[in-house]
């Protein structure tokens, strides 16, 4: 297993994000993307990983989609 894969494995096993948000209408707790990123940032720094995210609007037939691309680099 390479250096980057080992660092990613360490981040994935360490990441804990509680469901701190509440949807009162549906009556359920959830975690937002912002919650996940906030918990992820210190772990990425600890393991010297850089995360970049890009969103693109993609049209297929008569529908529009958001294509999210995430890249992780070991620095």
mmCIF file of the N, C-alpha and C atoms, coordinates in Angstrom:
data_MODEL
# 
_entry.id   MODEL 
# 
loop_
_atom_site.group_PDB 
_atom_site.id 
_atom_site.type_symbol 
_atom_site.label_atom_id 
_atom_site.label_alt_id 
_atom_site.label_comp_id 
_atom_site.label_asym_id 
_atom_site.label_entity_id 
_atom_site.label_seq_id 
_atom_site.pdbx_PDB_ins_code 
_atom_site.Cartn_x 
_atom_site.Cartn_y 
_atom_site.Cartn_z 
_atom_site.occupancy 
_atom_site.B_iso_or_equiv 
_atom_site.pdbx_formal_charge 
_atom_site.auth_seq_id 
_atom_site.auth_comp_id 
_atom_site.auth_asym_id 
_atom_site.auth_atom_id 
_atom_site.pdbx_PDB_model_num 
ATOM 1   N N  . UNK A 1 1  ? 0.852   -1.179 0.000   1.00 0.00 ? 1  UNK A N  1 
ATOM 2   C CA . UNK A 1 1  ? 0.000   0.000  0.000   1.00 0.00 ? 1  UNK A CA 1 
ATOM 3   C C  . UNK A 1 1  ? 0.890   1.232  0.000   1.00 0.00 ? 1  UNK A C  1 
ATOM 4   N N  . UNK A 1 2  ? 0.552   2.209  -0.841  1.00 0.00 ? 2  UNK A N  1 
ATOM 5   C CA . UNK A 1 2  ? 1.356   3.422  -0.964  1.00 0.00 ? 2  UNK A CA 1 
ATOM 6   C C  . UNK A 1 2  ? 1.149   4.388  0.179   1.00 0.00 ? 2  UNK A C  1 
ATOM 7   N N  . UNK A 1 3  ? 2.000   5.414  0.197   1.00 0.00 ? 3  UNK A N  1 
ATOM 8   C CA . UNK A 1 3  ? 1.955   6.434  1.240   1.00 0.00 ? 3  UNK A CA 1 
ATOM 9   C C  . UNK A 1 3  ? 0.614   7.167  1.279   1.00 0.00 ? 3  UNK A C  1 
ATOM 10  N N  . UNK A 1 4  ? 0.112   7.522  0.111   1.00 0.00 ? 4  UNK A N  1 
ATOM 11  C CA . UNK A 1 4  ? -1.153  8.251  0.047   1.00 0.00 ? 4  UNK A CA 1 
ATOM 12  C C  . UNK A 1 4  ? -2.308  7.382  0.528   1.00 0.00 ? 4  UNK A C  1 
ATOM 13  N N  . UNK A 1 5  ? -2.326  6.130  0.109   1.00 0.00 ? 5  UNK A N  1 
ATOM 14  C CA . UNK A 1 5  ? -3.391  5.218  0.531   1.00 0.00 ? 5  UNK A CA 1 
ATOM 15  C C  . UNK A 1 5  ? -3.359  5.000  2.041   1.00 0.00 ? 5  UNK A C  1 
ATOM 16  N N  . UNK A 1 6  ? -2.178  4.890  2.624   1.00 0.00 ? 6  UNK A N  1 
ATOM 17  C CA . UNK A 1 6  ? -2.072  4.720  4.081   1.00 0.00 ? 6  UNK A CA 1 
ATOM 18  C C  . UNK A 1 6  ? -2.577  5.960  4.812   1.00 0.00 ? 6  UNK A C  1 
ATOM 19  N N  . UNK A 1 7  ? -2.241  7.130  4.289   1.00 0.00 ? 7  UNK A N  1 
ATOM 20  C CA . UNK A 1 7  ? -2.711  8.374  4.910   1.00 0.00 ? 7  UNK A CA 1 
ATOM 21  C C  . UNK A 1 7  ? -4.233  8.482  4.804   1.00 0.00 ? 7  UNK A C  1 
ATOM 22  N N  . UNK A 1 8  ? -4.791  8.138  3.647   1.00 0.00 ? 8  UNK A N  1 
ATOM 23  C CA . UNK A 1 8  ? -6.245  8.168  3.479   1.00 0.00 ? 8  UNK A CA 1 
ATOM 24  C C  . UNK A 1 8  ? -6.940  7.186  4.405   1.00 0.00 ? 8  UNK A C  1 
ATOM 25  N N  . UNK A 1 9  ? -6.367  6.003  4.558   1.00 0.00 ? 9  UNK A N  1 
ATOM 26  C CA . UNK A 1 9  ? -6.926  5.009  5.464   1.00 0.00 ? 9  UNK A CA 1 
ATOM 27  C C  . UNK A 1 9  ? -6.935  5.541  6.900   1.00 0.00 ? 9  UNK A C  1 
ATOM 28  N N  . UNK A 1 10 ? -5.857  6.186  7.306   1.00 0.00 ? 10 UNK A N  1 
ATOM 29  C CA . UNK A 1 10 ? -5.782  6.747  8.660   1.00 0.00 ? 10 UNK A CA 1 
ATOM 30  C C  . UNK A 1 10 ? -6.843  7.832  8.857   1.00 0.00 ? 10 UNK A C  1 
ATOM 31  N N  . UNK A 1 11 ? -7.032  8.675  7.853   1.00 0.00 ? 11 UNK A N  1 
ATOM 32  C CA . UNK A 1 11 ? -8.047  9.732  7.956   1.00 0.00 ? 11 UNK A CA 1 
ATOM 33  C C  . UNK A 1 11 ? -9.442  9.118  8.031   1.00 0.00 ? 11 UNK A C  1 
ATOM 34  N N  . UNK A 1 12 ? -9.728  8.155  7.171   1.00 0.00 ? 12 UNK A N  1 
ATOM 35  C CA . UNK A 1 12 ? -11.057 7.546  7.142   1.00 0.00 ? 12 UNK A CA 1 
ATOM 36  C C  . UNK A 1 12 ? -11.390 6.825  8.434   1.00 0.00 ? 12 UNK A C  1 
ATOM 37  N N  . UNK A 1 13 ? -10.409 6.175  9.043   1.00 0.00 ? 13 UNK A N  1 
ATOM 38  C CA . UNK A 1 13 ? -10.690 5.461  10.288  1.00 0.00 ? 13 UNK A CA 1 
ATOM 39  C C  . UNK A 1 13 ? -10.778 6.410  11.476  1.00 0.00 ? 13 UNK A C  1 
ATOM 40  N N  . UNK A 1 14 ? -10.171 7.588  11.375  1.00 0.00 ? 14 UNK A N  1 
ATOM 41  C CA . UNK A 1 14 ? -10.190 8.555  12.481  1.00 0.00 ? 14 UNK A CA 1 
ATOM 42  C C  . UNK A 1 14 ? -11.366 9.512  12.423  1.00 0.00 ? 14 UNK A C  1 
ATOM 43  N N  . UNK A 1 15 ? -11.941 9.703  11.255  1.00 0.00 ? 15 UNK A N  1 
ATOM 44  C CA . UNK A 1 15 ? -12.985 10.711 11.068  1.00 0.00 ? 15 UNK A CA 1 
ATOM 45  C C  . UNK A 1 15 ? -14.272 10.323 11.797  1.00 0.00 ? 15 UNK A C  1 
ATOM 46  N N  . UNK A 1 16 ? -14.694 11.190 12.686  1.00 0.00 ? 16 UNK A N  1 
ATOM 47  C CA . UNK A 1 16 ? -15.957 11.022 13.408  1.00 0.00 ? 16 UNK A CA 1 
ATOM 48  C C  . UNK A 1 16 ? -16.718 12.333 13.299  1.00 0.00 ? 16 UNK A C  1 
ATOM 49  N N  . UNK A 1 17 ? -17.909 12.273 12.744  1.00 0.00 ? 17 UNK A N  1 
ATOM 50  C CA . UNK A 1 17 ? -18.727 13.476 12.582  1.00 0.00 ? 17 UNK A CA 1 
ATOM 51  C C  . UNK A 1 17 ? -20.112 13.175 13.137  1.00 0.00 ? 17 UNK A C  1 
ATOM 52  N N  . UNK A 1 18 ? -20.446 13.768 14.264  1.00 0.00 ? 18 UNK A N  1 
ATOM 53  C CA . UNK A 1 18 ? -21.774 13.514 14.836  1.00 0.00 ? 18 UNK A CA 1 
ATOM 54  C C  . UNK A 1 18 ? -22.875 14.158 13.996  1.00 0.00 ? 18 UNK A C  1 
ATOM 55  N N  . UNK A 1 19 ? -24.048 13.635 14.114  1.00 0.00 ? 19 UNK A N  1 
ATOM 56  C CA . UNK A 1 19 ? -25.214 14.211 13.435  1.00 0.00 ? 19 UNK A CA 1 
ATOM 57  C C  . UNK A 1 19 ? -25.734 15.348 14.314  1.00 0.00 ? 19 UNK A C  1 
ATOM 58  N N  . UNK A 1 20 ? -25.120 16.520 14.150  1.00 0.00 ? 20 UNK A N  1 
ATOM 59  C CA . UNK A 1 20 ? -25.406 17.659 15.020  1.00 0.00 ? 20 UNK A CA 1 
ATOM 60  C C  . UNK A 1 20 ? -26.525 18.551 14.495  1.00 0.00 ? 20 UNK A C  1 
ATOM 61  N N  . UNK A 1 21 ? -26.956 18.344 13.272  1.00 0.00 ? 21 UNK A N  1 
ATOM 62  C CA . UNK A 1 21 ? -28.031 19.144 12.688  1.00 0.00 ? 21 UNK A CA 1 
ATOM 63  C C  . UNK A 1 21 ? -29.360 18.425 12.899  1.00 0.00 ? 21 UNK A C  1 
ATOM 64  N N  . UNK A 1 22 ? -30.439 19.206 12.982  1.00 0.00 ? 22 UNK A N  1 
ATOM 65  C CA . UNK A 1 22 ? -31.764 18.618 13.231  1.00 0.00 ? 22 UNK A CA 1 
ATOM 66  C C  . UNK A 1 22 ? -32.762 19.128 12.193  1.00 0.00 ? 22 UNK A C  1 
ATOM 67  N N  . UNK A 1 23 ? -33.453 18.224 11.557  1.00 0.00 ? 23 UNK A N  1 
ATOM 68  C CA . UNK A 1 23 ? -34.547 18.574 10.669  1.00 0.00 ? 23 UNK A CA 1 
ATOM 69  C C  . UNK A 1 23 ? -35.834 18.424 11.469  1.00 0.00 ? 23 UNK A C  1 
ATOM 70  N N  . UNK A 1 24 ? -36.406 19.541 11.874  1.00 0.00 ? 24 UNK A N  1 
ATOM 71  C CA . UNK A 1 24 ? -37.596 19.504 12.721  1.00 0.00 ? 24 UNK A CA 1 
ATOM 72  C C  . UNK A 1 24 ? -38.821 19.004 11.953  1.00 0.00 ? 24 UNK A C  1 
ATOM 73  N N  . UNK A 1 25 ? -38.900 19.318 10.676  1.00 0.00 ? 25 UNK A N  1 
ATOM 74  C CA . UNK A 1 25 ? -40.058 18.895 9.892   1.00 0.00 ? 25 UNK A CA 1 
ATOM 75  C C  . UNK A 1 25 ? -40.086 17.373 9.746   1.00 0.00 ? 25 UNK A C  1 
ATOM 76  N N  . UNK A 1 26 ? -38.940 16.792 9.419   1.00 0.00 ? 26 UNK A N  1 
ATOM 77  C CA . UNK A 1 26 ? -38.869 15.345 9.231   1.00 0.00 ? 26 UNK A CA 1 
ATOM 78  C C  . UNK A 1 26 ? -38.580 14.583 10.514  1.00 0.00 ? 26 UNK A C  1 
ATOM 79  N N  . UNK A 1 27 ? -38.115 15.295 11.540  1.00 0.00 ? 27 UNK A N  1 
ATOM 80  C CA . UNK A 1 27 ? -37.844 14.663 12.822  1.00 0.00 ? 27 UNK A CA 1 
ATOM 81  C C  . UNK A 1 27 ? -36.608 13.772 12.819  1.00 0.00 ? 27 UNK A C  1 
ATOM 82  N N  . UNK A 1 28 ? -35.548 14.200 12.131  1.00 0.00 ? 28 UNK A N  1 
ATOM 83  C CA . UNK A 1 28 ? -34.334 13.381 12.116  1.00 0.00 ? 28 UNK A CA 1 
ATOM 84  C C  . UNK A 1 28 ? -33.097 14.264 12.244  1.00 0.00 ? 28 UNK A C  1 
ATOM 85  N N  . UNK A 1 29 ? -32.016 13.674 12.698  1.00 0.00 ? 29 UNK A N  1 
ATOM 86  C CA . UNK A 1 29 ? -30.727 14.345 12.810  1.00 0.00 ? 29 UNK A CA 1 
ATOM 87  C C  . UNK A 1 29 ? -29.894 14.000 11.577  1.00 0.00 ? 29 UNK A C  1 
ATOM 88  N N  . UNK A 1 30 ? -29.004 14.917 11.220  1.00 0.00 ? 30 UNK A N  1 
ATOM 89  C CA . UNK A 1 30 ? -28.151 14.673 10.065  1.00 0.00 ? 30 UNK A CA 1 
ATOM 90  C C  . UNK A 1 30 ? -26.850 15.436 10.221  1.00 0.00 ? 30 UNK A C  1 
ATOM 91  N N  . UNK A 1 31 ? -25.876 15.105 9.384   1.00 0.00 ? 31 UNK A N  1 
ATOM 92  C CA . UNK A 1 31 ? -24.619 15.855 9.331   1.00 0.00 ? 31 UNK A CA 1 
ATOM 93  C C  . UNK A 1 31 ? -24.557 16.535 7.968   1.00 0.00 ? 31 UNK A C  1 
ATOM 94  N N  . UNK A 1 32 ? -24.087 17.763 7.953   1.00 0.00 ? 32 UNK A N  1 
ATOM 95  C CA . UNK A 1 32 ? -24.007 18.509 6.699   1.00 0.00 ? 32 UNK A CA 1 
ATOM 96  C C  . UNK A 1 32 ? -22.613 18.349 6.096   1.00 0.00 ? 32 UNK A C  1 
ATOM 97  N N  . UNK A 1 33 ? -22.494 18.745 4.836   1.00 0.00 ? 33 UNK A N  1 
ATOM 98  C CA . UNK A 1 33 ? -21.185 18.719 4.179   1.00 0.00 ? 33 UNK A CA 1 
ATOM 99  C C  . UNK A 1 33 ? -20.207 19.637 4.910   1.00 0.00 ? 33 UNK A C  1 
ATOM 100 N N  . UNK A 1 34 ? -20.710 20.765 5.408   1.00 0.00 ? 34 UNK A N  1 
ATOM 101 C CA . UNK A 1 34 ? -19.852 21.685 6.159   1.00 0.00 ? 34 UNK A CA 1 
ATOM 102 C C  . UNK A 1 34 ? -19.350 21.050 7.448   1.00 0.00 ? 34 UNK A C  1 
ATOM 103 N N  . UNK A 1 35 ? -20.216 20.279 8.136   1.00 0.00 ? 35 UNK A N  1 
ATOM 104 C CA . UNK A 1 35 ? -19.800 19.571 9.349   1.00 0.00 ? 35 UNK A CA 1 
ATOM 105 C C  . UNK A 1 35 ? -18.689 18.576 9.037   1.00 0.00 ? 35 UNK A C  1 
ATOM 106 N N  . UNK A 1 36 ? -18.854 17.847 7.946   1.00 0.00 ? 36 UNK A N  1 
ATOM 107 C CA . UNK A 1 36 ? -17.860 16.837 7.559   1.00 0.00 ? 36 UNK A CA 1 
ATOM 108 C C  . UNK A 1 36 ? -16.538 17.505 7.214   1.00 0.00 ? 36 UNK A C  1 
ATOM 109 N N  . UNK A 1 37 ? -16.569 18.582 6.435   1.00 0.00 ? 37 UNK A N  1 
ATOM 110 C CA . UNK A 1 37 ? -15.337 19.272 6.058   1.00 0.00 ? 37 UNK A CA 1 
ATOM 111 C C  . UNK A 1 37 ? -14.629 19.880 7.270   1.00 0.00 ? 37 UNK A C  1 
ATOM 112 N N  . UNK A 1 38 ? -15.390 20.426 8.215   1.00 0.00 ? 38 UNK A N  1 
ATOM 113 C CA . UNK A 1 38 ? -14.778 21.004 9.419   1.00 0.00 ? 38 UNK A CA 1 
ATOM 114 C C  . UNK A 1 38 ? -14.053 19.939 10.232  1.00 0.00 ? 38 UNK A C  1 
ATOM 115 N N  . UNK A 1 39 ? -14.627 18.750 10.326  1.00 0.00 ? 39 UNK A N  1 
ATOM 116 C CA . UNK A 1 39 ? -13.972 17.661 11.063  1.00 0.00 ? 39 UNK A CA 1 
ATOM 117 C C  . UNK A 1 39 ? -12.817 17.073 10.267  1.00 0.00 ? 39 UNK A C  1 
ATOM 118 N N  . UNK A 1 40 ? -12.884 17.168 8.960   1.00 0.00 ? 40 UNK A N  1 
ATOM 119 C CA . UNK A 1 40 ? -11.878 16.570 8.088   1.00 0.00 ? 40 UNK A CA 1 
ATOM 120 C C  . UNK A 1 40 ? -10.590 17.382 8.011   1.00 0.00 ? 40 UNK A C  1 
ATOM 121 N N  . UNK A 1 41 ? -10.701 18.709 8.066   1.00 0.00 ? 41 UNK A N  1 
ATOM 122 C CA . UNK A 1 41 ? -9.539  19.576 7.867   1.00 0.00 ? 41 UNK A CA 1 
ATOM 123 C C  . UNK A 1 41 ? -8.364  19.294 8.805   1.00 0.00 ? 41 UNK A C  1 
ATOM 124 N N  . UNK A 1 42 ? -8.567  19.143 10.124  1.00 0.00 ? 42 UNK A N  1 
ATOM 125 C CA . UNK A 1 42 ? -7.413  18.855 10.989  1.00 0.00 ? 42 UNK A CA 1 
ATOM 126 C C  . UNK A 1 42 ? -6.774  17.498 10.682  1.00 0.00 ? 42 UNK A C  1 
ATOM 127 N N  . UNK A 1 43 ? -7.575  16.524 10.301  1.00 0.00 ? 43 UNK A N  1 
ATOM 128 C CA . UNK A 1 43 ? -7.035  15.207 9.971   1.00 0.00 ? 43 UNK A CA 1 
ATOM 129 C C  . UNK A 1 43 ? -6.222  15.253 8.680   1.00 0.00 ? 43 UNK A C  1 
ATOM 130 N N  . UNK A 1 44 ? -6.687  16.019 7.714   1.00 0.00 ? 44 UNK A N  1 
ATOM 131 C CA . UNK A 1 44 ? -5.932  16.169 6.468   1.00 0.00 ? 44 UNK A CA 1 
ATOM 132 C C  . UNK A 1 44 ? -4.584  16.828 6.745   1.00 0.00 ? 44 UNK A C  1 
ATOM 133 N N  . UNK A 1 45 ? -4.580  17.852 7.568   1.00 0.00 ? 45 UNK A N  1 
ATOM 134 C CA . UNK A 1 45 ? -3.324  18.536 7.904   1.00 0.00 ? 45 UNK A CA 1 
ATOM 135 C C  . UNK A 1 45 ? -2.377  17.596 8.648   1.00 0.00 ? 45 UNK A C  1 
ATOM 136 N N  . UNK A 1 46 ? -2.913  16.838 9.574   1.00 0.00 ? 46 UNK A N  1 
ATOM 137 C CA . UNK A 1 46 ? -2.096  15.901 10.363  1.00 0.00 ? 46 UNK A CA 1 
ATOM 138 C C  . UNK A 1 46 ? -1.405  14.868 9.471   1.00 0.00 ? 46 UNK A C  1 
ATOM 139 N N  . UNK A 1 47 ? -2.088  14.424 8.436   1.00 0.00 ? 47 UNK A N  1 
ATOM 140 C CA . UNK A 1 47 ? -1.547  13.380 7.558   1.00 0.00 ? 47 UNK A CA 1 
ATOM 141 C C  . UNK A 1 47 ? -0.999  13.950 6.251   1.00 0.00 ? 47 UNK A C  1 
ATOM 142 N N  . UNK A 1 48 ? -0.827  15.266 6.197   1.00 0.00 ? 48 UNK A N  1 
ATOM 143 C CA . UNK A 1 48 ? -0.242  15.971 5.062   1.00 0.00 ? 48 UNK A CA 1 
ATOM 144 C C  . UNK A 1 48 ? -0.959  15.659 3.752   1.00 0.00 ? 48 UNK A C  1 
ATOM 145 N N  . UNK A 1 49 ? -2.280  15.781 3.790   1.00 0.00 ? 49 UNK A N  1 
ATOM 146 C CA . UNK A 1 49 ? -3.098  15.583 2.599   1.00 0.00 ? 49 UNK A CA 1 
ATOM 147 C C  . UNK A 1 49 ? -3.753  16.895 2.210   1.00 0.00 ? 49 UNK A C  1 
ATOM 148 N N  . UNK A 1 50 ? -3.845  17.132 0.912   1.00 0.00 ? 50 UNK A N  1 
ATOM 149 C CA . UNK A 1 50 ? -4.498  18.322 0.379   1.00 0.00 ? 50 UNK A CA 1 
ATOM 150 C C  . UNK A 1 50 ? -5.744  17.877 -0.365  1.00 0.00 ? 50 UNK A C  1 
ATOM 151 N N  . UNK A 1 51 ? -6.883  18.482 -0.038  1.00 0.00 ? 51 UNK A N  1 
ATOM 152 C CA . UNK A 1 51 ? -8.148  18.144 -0.665  1.00 0.00 ? 51 UNK A CA 1 
ATOM 153 C C  . UNK A 1 51 ? -8.640  19.351 -1.450  1.00 0.00 ? 51 UNK A C  1 
ATOM 154 N N  . UNK A 1 52 ? -8.981  19.136 -2.713  1.00 0.00 ? 52 UNK A N  1 
ATOM 155 C CA . UNK A 1 52 ? -9.586  20.188 -3.516  1.00 0.00 ? 52 UNK A CA 1 
ATOM 156 C C  . UNK A 1 52 ? -10.914 19.666 -4.065  1.00 0.00 ? 52 UNK A C  1 
ATOM 157 N N  . UNK A 1 53 ? -11.880 20.572 -4.178  1.00 0.00 ? 53 UNK A N  1 
ATOM 158 C CA . UNK A 1 53 ? -13.207 20.193 -4.662  1.00 0.00 ? 53 UNK A CA 1 
ATOM 159 C C  . UNK A 1 53 ? -13.623 21.162 -5.767  1.00 0.00 ? 53 UNK A C  1 
ATOM 160 N N  . UNK A 1 54 ? -14.246 20.615 -6.802  1.00 0.00 ? 54 UNK A N  1 
ATOM 161 C CA . UNK A 1 54 ? -14.779 21.419 -7.905  1.00 0.00 ? 54 UNK A CA 1 
ATOM 162 C C  . UNK A 1 54 ? -16.179 20.936 -8.226  1.00 0.00 ? 54 UNK A C  1 
ATOM 163 N N  . UNK A 1 55 ? -17.059 21.885 -8.546  1.00 0.00 ? 55 UNK A N  1 
ATOM 164 C CA . UNK A 1 55 ? -18.414 21.562 -8.984  1.00 0.00 ? 55 UNK A CA 1 
ATOM 165 C C  . UNK A 1 55 ? -18.587 22.044 -10.413 1.00 0.00 ? 55 UNK A C  1 
ATOM 166 N N  . UNK A 1 56 ? -19.213 21.237 -11.232 1.00 0.00 ? 56 UNK A N  1 
ATOM 167 C CA . UNK A 1 56 ? -19.513 21.604 -12.608 1.00 0.00 ? 56 UNK A CA 1 
ATOM 168 C C  . UNK A 1 56 ? -20.982 21.334 -12.885 1.00 0.00 ? 56 UNK A C  1 
ATOM 169 N N  . UNK A 1 57 ? -21.592 22.223 -13.636 1.00 0.00 ? 57 UNK A N  1 
ATOM 170 C CA . UNK A 1 57 ? -22.964 22.018 -14.079 1.00 0.00 ? 57 UNK A CA 1 
ATOM 171 C C  . UNK A 1 57 ? -22.912 21.199 -15.367 1.00 0.00 ? 57 UNK A C  1 
ATOM 172 N N  . UNK A 1 58 ? -23.610 20.065 -15.370 1.00 0.00 ? 58 UNK A N  1 
ATOM 173 C CA . UNK A 1 58 ? -23.604 19.162 -16.517 1.00 0.00 ? 58 UNK A CA 1 
ATOM 174 C C  . UNK A 1 58 ? -25.034 18.959 -16.979 1.00 0.00 ? 58 UNK A C  1 
ATOM 175 N N  . UNK A 1 59 ? -25.233 19.037 -18.286 1.00 0.00 ? 59 UNK A N  1 
ATOM 176 C CA . UNK A 1 59 ? -26.562 18.793 -18.842 1.00 0.00 ? 59 UNK A CA 1 
ATOM 177 C C  . UNK A 1 59 ? -26.536 17.475 -19.599 1.00 0.00 ? 59 UNK A C  1 
ATOM 178 N N  . UNK A 1 60 ? -27.496 16.631 -19.293 1.00 0.00 ? 60 UNK A N  1 
ATOM 179 C CA . UNK A 1 60 ? -27.657 15.373 -20.010 1.00 0.00 ? 60 UNK A CA 1 
ATOM 180 C C  . UNK A 1 60 ? -29.115 15.295 -20.430 1.00 0.00 ? 60 UNK A C  1 
ATOM 181 N N  . UNK A 1 61 ? -29.325 15.248 -21.730 1.00 0.00 ? 61 UNK A N  1 
ATOM 182 C CA . UNK A 1 61 ? -30.665 15.316 -22.307 1.00 0.00 ? 61 UNK A CA 1 
ATOM 183 C C  . UNK A 1 61 ? -31.329 16.602 -21.815 1.00 0.00 ? 61 UNK A C  1 
ATOM 184 N N  . UNK A 1 62 ? -32.475 16.502 -21.180 1.00 0.00 ? 62 UNK A N  1 
ATOM 185 C CA . UNK A 1 62 ? -33.160 17.711 -20.708 1.00 0.00 ? 62 UNK A CA 1 
ATOM 186 C C  . UNK A 1 62 ? -32.994 17.931 -19.206 1.00 0.00 ? 62 UNK A C  1 
ATOM 187 N N  . UNK A 1 63 ? -32.038 17.260 -18.596 1.00 0.00 ? 63 UNK A N  1 
ATOM 188 C CA . UNK A 1 63 ? -31.805 17.396 -17.152 1.00 0.00 ? 63 UNK A CA 1 
ATOM 189 C C  . UNK A 1 63 ? -30.452 18.050 -16.883 1.00 0.00 ? 63 UNK A C  1 
ATOM 190 N N  . UNK A 1 64 ? -30.404 18.772 -15.760 1.00 0.00 ? 64 UNK A N  1 
ATOM 191 C CA . UNK A 1 64 ? -29.158 19.402 -15.310 1.00 0.00 ? 64 UNK A CA 1 
ATOM 192 C C  . UNK A 1 64 ? -28.702 18.716 -14.028 1.00 0.00 ? 64 UNK A C  1 
ATOM 193 N N  . UNK A 1 65 ? -27.399 18.496 -13.933 1.00 0.00 ? 65 UNK A N  1 
ATOM 194 C CA . UNK A 1 65 ? -26.809 17.839 -12.771 1.00 0.00 ? 65 UNK A CA 1 
ATOM 195 C C  . UNK A 1 65 ? -25.612 18.643 -12.291 1.00 0.00 ? 65 UNK A C  1 
ATOM 196 N N  . UNK A 1 66 ? -25.294 18.486 -11.021 1.00 0.00 ? 66 UNK A N  1 
ATOM 197 C CA . UNK A 1 66 ? -24.052 19.015 -10.467 1.00 0.00 ? 66 UNK A CA 1 
ATOM 198 C C  . UNK A 1 66 ? -23.072 17.861 -10.376 1.00 0.00 ? 66 UNK A C  1 
ATOM 199 N N  . UNK A 1 67 ? -21.933 18.000 -11.050 1.00 0.00 ? 67 UNK A N  1 
ATOM 200 C CA . UNK A 1 67 ? -20.886 16.983 -10.996 1.00 0.00 ? 67 UNK A CA 1 
ATOM 201 C C  . UNK A 1 67 ? -19.818 17.495 -10.026 1.00 0.00 ? 67 UNK A C  1 
ATOM 202 N N  . UNK A 1 68 ? -19.662 16.798 -8.924  1.00 0.00 ? 68 UNK A N  1 
ATOM 203 C CA . UNK A 1 68 ? -18.676 17.189 -7.905  1.00 0.00 ? 68 UNK A CA 1 
ATOM 204 C C  . UNK A 1 68 ? -17.443 16.299 -8.056  1.00 0.00 ? 68 UNK A C  1 
ATOM 205 N N  . UNK A 1 69 ? -16.283 16.926 -8.121  1.00 0.00 ? 69 UNK A N  1 
ATOM 206 C CA . UNK A 1 69 ? -15.021 16.210 -8.242  1.00 0.00 ? 69 UNK A CA 1 
ATOM 207 C C  . UNK A 1 69 ? -14.145 16.566 -7.045  1.00 0.00 ? 69 UNK A C  1 
ATOM 208 N N  . UNK A 1 70 ? -13.645 15.549 -6.363  1.00 0.00 ? 70 UNK A N  1 
ATOM 209 C CA . UNK A 1 70 ? -12.761 15.753 -5.215  1.00 0.00 ? 70 UNK A CA 1 
ATOM 210 C C  . UNK A 1 70 ? -11.424 15.097 -5.531  1.00 0.00 ? 70 UNK A C  1 
ATOM 211 N N  . UNK A 1 71 ? -10.352 15.833 -5.305  1.00 0.00 ? 71 UNK A N  1 
ATOM 212 C CA . UNK A 1 71 ? -9.012  15.284 -5.510  1.00 0.00 ? 71 UNK A CA 1 
ATOM 213 C C  . UNK A 1 71 ? -8.246  15.380 -4.198  1.00 0.00 ? 71 UNK A C  1 
ATOM 214 N N  . UNK A 1 72 ? -7.495  14.330 -3.908  1.00 0.00 ? 72 UNK A N  1 
ATOM 215 C CA . UNK A 1 72 ? -6.669  14.306 -2.703  1.00 0.00 ? 72 UNK A CA 1 
ATOM 216 C C  . UNK A 1 72 ? -5.224  14.060 -3.136  1.00 0.00 ? 72 UNK A C  1 
ATOM 217 N N  . UNK A 1 73 ? -4.327  14.881 -2.614  1.00 0.00 ? 73 UNK A N  1 
ATOM 218 C CA . UNK A 1 73 ? -2.901  14.787 -2.956  1.00 0.00 ? 73 UNK A CA 1 
ATOM 219 C C  . UNK A 1 73 ? -2.122  14.693 -1.650  1.00 0.00 ? 73 UNK A C  1 
ATOM 220 N N  . UNK A 1 74 ? -1.155  13.795 -1.624  1.00 0.00 ? 74 UNK A N  1 
ATOM 221 C CA . UNK A 1 74 ? -0.261  13.686 -0.471  1.00 0.00 ? 74 UNK A CA 1 
ATOM 222 C C  . UNK A 1 74 ? 0.894   14.653 -0.689  1.00 0.00 ? 74 UNK A C  1 
ATOM 223 N N  . UNK A 1 75 ? 1.071   15.618 0.222   1.00 0.00 ? 75 UNK A N  1 
ATOM 224 C CA . UNK A 1 75 ? 2.110   16.649 0.039   1.00 0.00 ? 75 UNK A CA 1 
ATOM 225 C C  . UNK A 1 75 ? 3.283   16.430 0.969   1.00 0.00 ? 75 UNK A C  1 
# 
